[in-house]
Amino acid sequence: MGKTENTCDCDVLHQQIVAIVKPDMPSNNVVADISEFFKIFGDSTRIQILWALSKSDMCVCDIAFLIDMTKSAVSHQLKILKDYNLVKCQRNGKEVIYSLADSHVKDIFEKAVEHLYESK
């Protein structure tokens, strides 16, 4: 495939299309928030944690054992995920049980996997 095959060489502005799309474009703040949100998914440890929590609620000890990391390292990543409202936790005696924050998180995660492995 040549370098220019996917490049538009026209000088025509499709004014009707631009007029329809422009009012729905997000503000710079929304774009920045979305960008920050997706950066959270850019860490393989956090992906492993989210994957595990998509299957079952778990305590830090179980997650640490499962992904072969220290409890401290897992706790650090869980704090980041919690700060972005991707996970939540509940204390149960001495245990702190983590789960996905809501069904949206699981949906985002499942859609990403589906997209990556769909037949082309």
Backbone bond lengths (Angstrom), bond angles and torsions (degrees), N, CA, C in turn:
res aa  C-N    CA-C-N  psi(-1)  N-CA   C-N-CA  omega(-1)  CA-C   N-CA-C  phi
1 M - - - 1.445 - - 1.526 107.96 -
2 G 1.325 116.16 126.67 1.455 120.97 -178.97 1.514 111.84 -70.89
3 K 1.313 114.70 159.78 1.454 121.27 -177.08 1.531 112.57 -63.93
4 T 1.329 117.12 -31.17 1.462 120.06 -175.25 1.526 114.01 -96.63
5 E 1.302 118.44 0.55 1.464 120.65 -178.29 1.525 112.93 -61.49
6 N 1.309 117.45 -32.27 1.461 121.18 -178.32 1.526 112.27 -104.60
7 T 1.318 116.47 18.27 1.456 121.57 -179.70 1.516 109.49 -109.14
8 C 1.315 115.99 132.84 1.461 121.36 178.66 1.528 108.81 -80.22
9 D 1.310 115.75 123.31 1.461 120.66 179.66 1.523 112.33 -102.46
10 C 1.306 117.64 6.68 1.461 119.81 -177.36 1.527 110.87 -82.68
11 D 1.304 115.47 158.17 1.461 122.08 176.77 1.523 110.79 -113.00
12 V 1.316 116.25 14.31 1.461 121.52 -176.31 1.524 109.12 -92.12
13 L 1.313 116.21 129.96 1.455 120.86 173.63 1.520 107.62 -92.35
14 H 1.309 115.94 122.52 1.463 121.09 179.13 1.526 107.19 -84.46
15 Q 1.328 115.59 83.63 1.463 122.38 -170.57 1.523 113.63 -59.24
16 Q 1.323 117.89 -38.35 1.466 119.91 -179.09 1.528 110.97 -65.09
17 I 1.316 115.92 -42.60 1.468 119.84 179.77 1.523 109.89 -65.32
18 V 1.328 116.40 -47.05 1.460 120.80 179.89 1.529 110.36 -60.91
19 A 1.318 117.66 -40.93 1.466 121.80 -179.82 1.525 111.98 -64.16
20 I 1.318 117.26 -33.54 1.466 121.33 178.54 1.527 110.89 -73.88
21 V 1.322 116.56 -42.34 1.462 121.18 -173.55 1.532 112.38 -79.67
22 K 1.315 117.59 -38.37 1.467 121.50 -172.19 1.529 114.39 -53.79
23 P 1.329 120.51 -45.73 1.474 119.32 -179.04 1.532 113.89 -63.32
24 D 1.316 117.25 -22.61 1.463 121.03 -178.67 1.523 113.41 -93.75
25 M 1.328 117.43 0.72 1.461 119.76 178.89 1.529 109.06 -69.35
26 P 1.337 116.93 138.29 1.466 119.79 -177.79 1.530 111.46 -72.39
27 S 1.323 115.03 157.01 1.466 120.32 175.91 1.529 109.11 -69.50
28 N 1.315 116.16 164.74 1.464 120.63 178.00 1.524 111.13 -60.44
29 N 1.333 117.36 -34.65 1.469 120.48 178.25 1.520 111.62 -64.94
30 V 1.313 116.71 -42.33 1.466 120.68 178.68 1.526 109.88 -65.46
31 V 1.317 117.21 -42.76 1.468 121.10 178.16 1.527 109.92 -60.18
32 A 1.327 117.53 -43.70 1.467 121.28 179.06 1.526 111.07 -63.74
33 D 1.336 117.13 -42.06 1.470 120.66 178.94 1.527 111.50 -63.01
34 I 1.315 116.85 -43.48 1.467 120.63 179.24 1.523 110.23 -64.67
35 S 1.315 116.37 -41.81 1.463 120.75 178.68 1.529 110.83 -60.20
36 E 1.324 116.83 -46.33 1.469 121.01 177.94 1.525 111.09 -61.72
37 F 1.317 116.71 -41.32 1.459 121.55 179.35 1.529 110.70 -58.50
38 F 1.323 117.06 -47.80 1.457 119.50 -177.26 1.524 112.81 -72.93
39 K 1.319 118.32 -21.28 1.469 120.40 174.59 1.523 110.89 -61.87
40 I 1.323 116.38 -31.44 1.465 120.79 -179.89 1.528 110.59 -59.93
41 F 1.309 116.85 -32.44 1.464 121.29 -179.71 1.528 111.91 -80.47
42 G 1.329 117.54 0.98 1.457 121.44 -177.35 1.518 114.23 -87.75
43 D 1.310 118.05 11.00 1.459 121.81 -178.72 1.529 109.12 -118.64
44 S 1.325 116.71 125.54 1.471 120.27 -174.42 1.532 112.42 -65.09
45 T 1.314 117.97 -33.16 1.466 119.85 177.84 1.523 110.52 -65.09
46 R 1.320 116.53 -44.21 1.465 119.24 178.91 1.523 111.07 -64.43
47 I 1.324 117.04 -35.37 1.470 120.15 176.75 1.527 109.91 -63.38
48 Q 1.327 117.43 -43.74 1.468 120.37 178.28 1.529 110.90 -61.15
49 I 1.324 116.35 -41.71 1.464 120.21 179.76 1.524 110.26 -64.74
50 L 1.324 116.83 -46.59 1.466 119.92 179.10 1.524 111.20 -62.31
51 W 1.326 116.58 -39.39 1.464 120.74 178.44 1.530 109.52 -60.16
52 A 1.328 115.98 -48.78 1.466 120.22 -179.75 1.530 110.91 -60.37
53 L 1.333 116.11 -44.62 1.464 119.66 -178.46 1.521 112.68 -71.81
54 S 1.324 116.80 -18.54 1.468 118.60 175.06 1.525 110.81 -73.30
55 K 1.331 116.13 -17.41 1.464 121.24 179.45 1.524 112.62 -96.20
56 S 1.359 116.13 -33.55 1.463 119.61 -177.78 1.525 110.23 -165.69
57 D 1.330 116.56 149.38 1.458 120.88 169.41 1.525 106.89 -65.75
58 M 1.323 116.81 143.57 1.463 119.73 -175.16 1.520 111.23 -147.61
59 C 1.336 115.34 155.09 1.460 120.57 172.97 1.533 108.88 -89.77
60 V 1.322 115.51 164.23 1.462 121.37 -177.61 1.528 111.03 -57.80
61 C 1.324 117.06 -41.38 1.473 120.85 -178.63 1.525 111.41 -59.43
62 D 1.328 116.16 -44.28 1.467 120.25 -179.49 1.527 111.44 -66.54
63 I 1.329 116.40 -41.98 1.469 119.80 178.76 1.522 109.78 -63.52
64 A 1.331 116.80 -45.00 1.466 121.14 -179.59 1.525 110.91 -58.93
65 F 1.326 116.58 -45.11 1.467 120.25 178.27 1.527 110.77 -63.38
66 L 1.321 116.12 -45.31 1.458 121.93 -176.32 1.527 112.25 -59.78
67 I 1.333 116.84 -42.90 1.470 119.01 -176.06 1.529 112.35 -103.15
68 D 1.326 116.23 9.86 1.464 122.98 174.28 1.532 112.07 57.48
69 M 1.322 114.36 55.08 1.461 121.03 176.79 1.523 108.87 -135.94
70 T 1.321 116.13 165.87 1.462 119.77 177.38 1.527 110.03 -73.57
71 K 1.330 115.13 155.88 1.463 119.78 176.81 1.528 110.24 -60.75
72 S 1.315 116.03 -36.82 1.461 120.46 -179.97 1.531 111.57 -62.93
73 A 1.330 116.46 -44.67 1.471 120.75 179.77 1.527 110.85 -65.19
74 V 1.321 116.18 -41.40 1.468 120.50 178.98 1.527 109.94 -66.28
75 S 1.324 116.87 -42.85 1.465 120.72 179.06 1.522 111.21 -59.83
76 H 1.322 116.67 -39.80 1.465 120.89 177.94 1.528 110.69 -60.67
77 Q 1.323 116.73 -45.98 1.466 120.51 -179.81 1.530 111.24 -68.30
78 L 1.323 116.85 -36.85 1.465 120.29 177.58 1.529 111.13 -64.38
79 K 1.331 117.10 -35.81 1.465 119.96 177.31 1.524 110.47 -63.00
80 I 1.318 117.10 -42.67 1.470 120.64 177.73 1.523 109.89 -61.72
81 L 1.319 116.59 -47.00 1.466 120.50 179.19 1.531 111.04 -61.87
82 K 1.313 116.38 -37.91 1.470 120.50 178.91 1.528 110.67 -68.74
83 D 1.329 117.15 -40.36 1.469 121.18 178.88 1.525 111.86 -60.11
84 Y 1.322 116.68 -28.60 1.464 121.52 178.61 1.531 112.20 -97.72
85 N 1.325 116.07 13.71 1.472 122.37 177.44 1.527 113.46 58.09
86 L 1.320 116.15 33.80 1.460 120.07 176.61 1.523 111.37 -94.54
87 V 1.329 116.55 -26.74 1.465 121.08 175.52 1.521 108.61 -131.39
88 K 1.314 114.24 161.24 1.462 121.15 174.17 1.517 107.16 -135.02
89 C 1.319 116.31 165.27 1.464 119.05 -179.67 1.520 110.16 -138.67
90 Q 1.329 113.02 158.66 1.458 120.54 177.98 1.518 107.79 -142.09
91 R 1.324 115.49 129.50 1.462 120.22 178.25 1.517 109.08 -78.46
92 N 1.340 115.00 134.05 1.456 122.27 178.09 1.527 106.38 -132.26
93 G 1.337 116.73 87.25 1.457 120.33 -173.73 1.517 109.55 69.35
94 K 1.330 116.54 -123.20 1.462 120.98 178.07 1.523 112.35 -85.58
95 E 1.312 116.01 -13.01 1.464 120.36 -178.38 1.523 111.14 -89.44
96 V 1.329 114.42 148.62 1.459 120.95 169.67 1.524 105.63 -118.07
97 I 1.315 115.56 116.94 1.459 121.68 -176.50 1.526 108.95 -98.69
98 Y 1.320 115.52 126.66 1.465 121.82 179.23 1.518 110.27 -102.48
99 S 1.319 114.72 148.57 1.463 122.00 175.71 1.522 107.95 -148.19
100 L 1.321 115.63 166.02 1.456 119.40 173.76 1.526 108.04 -64.37
101 A 1.309 117.07 145.65 1.466 121.56 -174.87 1.521 112.43 -62.54
102 D 1.321 116.81 -39.46 1.463 120.85 178.65 1.521 109.59 -166.21
103 S 1.311 115.69 179.62 1.469 119.63 -175.83 1.526 112.29 -66.92
104 H 1.335 117.68 -23.07 1.467 119.69 178.89 1.526 111.44 -61.44
105 V 1.324 116.08 -38.05 1.465 120.12 -179.02 1.521 109.54 -63.37
106 K 1.321 116.15 -45.38 1.467 120.02 178.58 1.526 110.29 -63.51
107 D 1.333 117.38 -39.77 1.468 121.24 178.40 1.524 111.45 -61.35
108 I 1.333 116.95 -46.09 1.470 121.28 179.70 1.520 109.55 -60.21
109 F 1.317 115.16 -46.21 1.458 121.16 -177.96 1.530 110.86 -63.66
110 E 1.327 116.85 -47.36 1.469 120.77 -179.45 1.525 111.58 -64.85
111 K 1.331 117.58 -38.50 1.471 120.77 178.45 1.524 110.79 -65.04
112 A 1.321 117.25 -37.84 1.466 120.43 177.99 1.526 110.46 -62.72
113 V 1.324 116.24 -46.18 1.469 120.43 179.29 1.525 110.08 -64.00
114 E 1.321 116.55 -44.42 1.466 121.07 178.75 1.528 110.68 -58.81
115 H 1.317 116.76 -44.51 1.465 120.73 -179.48 1.527 111.53 -64.20
116 L 1.315 116.24 -42.99 1.465 120.10 -177.57 1.522 113.07 -64.99
117 Y 1.321 116.60 -32.47 1.461 119.63 -173.42 1.516 114.32 -112.35
118 E 1.345 117.40 12.66 1.461 118.95 176.27 1.524 108.89 -67.87
119 S 1.322 116.01 149.12 1.465 118.84 179.67 1.517 108.92 -69.76
120 K 1.293 113.72 141.38 1.473 119.46 -176.09 1.500 110.71 -104.14
